[in-house]
Amino acid sequence: AADLAEYCERAAQPCPALGLSSAQRRWGSCAHDGTIRINWRLIMAPDPVRRSVVAHEVAHLVHFDHSPAFHHVLKTIFEGSIHEANRWLKAHGRSLYVPFG
C-alpha cells in the first residue's frame, strides 16, 4: 500500500484501494475503473521487483495501454531498472509459487 501511495503521488493520480490476487499468470493488473490488484506472492520478491510491478500498474492509471507514453510515465515514476526487474521475474518469478505448491 505504501508503494502504491508513493507511485500515485509521483504520477499525480488519486490512490485507489489495493487488492491482492492469487493470479497464476499476472503479477499485477489495473482495471478500467482504476482498481489495482497485485499478486500477493510479490512480497517474497526483492523490493525493487515488487515496486516495479506496482509502478507499472500505476502507469496504467495514466495510460491504459503499453504505448510509448505509458513507458515514459513508468520510466518517470520508477526509480529503478524496469529491465532488471522484468529479467528477475522471468528468471525467478515461478519460484515464488514453490513454497506454497
Secondary structure, 3 states (H helix, E strand, C coil): CHHHHHHHHHCCCCCCCEEEECCCCCCEEECCCCCEEEEHHHHHCCHHHHHHHHHHHHHHHHCCCCCHHHHHHHHHHCCCCHHHHHHHHHHHHHHHHHHHC
